[in-house]
């Protein structure tokens, strides 16, 4: 099953630093804290940790949702045909 992965920024609290939460459509998630130069680098690091956790491989394309969340998708063999 193909998975779309979204990344949400979580603000710092009194007890935890700012962090990024990578979530896939299957419900799995991984919260990653780290100091990166850009938001995209931090989001990518969170996604890589999630991919490694579940031993998912392949190429993922990065983009942005209208609400600003980062999204990563894995291309498949879909050729524009819809099965009925």
N, C-alpha and C positions, 0 to 999 in steps of 0.2 A: 504494500500500500504506500502510495506517495504521501509525503509529509510536507506541509508548509510550516516553517518555523518563524515565529514572531519574537521580537525582543522588546521588552518594556524597561524603561529606566525607573529605578526605585530610588527615591530621595534618601539622603542620609537621615538617620534618627539619632537620638541621644546615645544609643547603644551600638549602632551599626553604621558603617560608612556607606556612601552611595554605591549602588551596585546595579547590575543588569540581569534581568530574568529572561532566559530563552525558553520558549514554550512551543511544543509541537501540537498538531491537531489531535494526536492520540492522547493528549493529556499529560505527557511527561514534561518535566521542566528542570532547569538547572539555574541556580542563582550564582552569579560570578561577580566578585569585587576585585578591582584592580585599578591601577593608575595608568591611563593611556593618554596619548596626545590628542586623539580625536574620539568622538562618540562612535563613529563607524568602527574604529579599531577595537573599542571596548565591546561593542555589539558582536563583532566577528569573533572575538575571544570567547564570549559566552556561548555562541553557537558551536564553536569548535569543541568546547568542553562537553556540550550536550551530545554532539556527534560521536565523540570518543567514548562517552559513557555507554552508549547503545551500540557501539561498533558499526555505525552507519558510515558509508563511504560514498565517494562520488563527488561530482562537481555541483556546487550550489550557486545560484545567482542571487545577488543582493539587490534590494530595492527598498522603497518606502511606501507605507500605507498612507492614505489621506490624513489620518490622525497623527502622523509623524513617526509611528513605530517602524522599526526596521523589520524587513521580512526577507527570508531566504527560502528559495524554492529549488527543488531538484528537477531538472528537465527530464522528460520521459520520451517515449516513442510516439506520443500523441501527434497525429498528423492532421488534425482538424476534422476528423470523422467522428460522428456520434453514433454509438451502437444503440439499437432499439430493442 
